[in-house]
Amino acid sequence: MKKLLLTLTTLFCLNSFAYDDLMLSCVGVGTNTNSSKINLKQEGSIASEISGSIRKKENFDATVTVLFSEKGSWIQIPLSLTSGLHKMSNAFKKDKKNKWDMYNIKVTDEEFKGKFKLNVVNRPQVIVNRFSATMIMDGLGNGFNGECTKVDNTKQQF
């Protein structure tokens, strides 16, 4: 009897972490932060040169598609949310889907969370709130905030 109870409890716990595939299309505002170096030279003064940098934040409309699946999750972001190095390397690719595999997927009653590797140092976190249907992507120098709608990936739209 104890073995049966233990087996049923184990099966129930394993199934409680299972979830159906969820594909979302999120429309919102993307953000990039760019920095530029400046050098100021003034003739005839003791400190003849001053250098620094200026950070500029750019907002733009964007659409992000994300799939959460036990078989493998991914995110597709527009080229405008990637770094300059990726944009240059992507110019030579035949397949320009801008899809990245996601890892560290955590699913709770309130949200879906995951990360993806945009480049060596930038690993943005993605959080989708199940109640407000909003998505936040936060990375180094880039981000996204939008409202999501569920996509039925079992039926063709046209």
Secondary structure, DSSP 8 states (H G I E B T S, - for coil): -HHHHHHHHHHHHHHHT----EEEEEEEEEEEEEEEEEEEE-TTSSS-EEEEEEEEEEEEEEEEEEEE-TT--EEE--GGGS-HHHHHHHTT-S----EEEEEEEEE-SSEEEEEE-SSSS---EEEEETTTTEEEEE-SSEEEEEEEEEE-TTS---
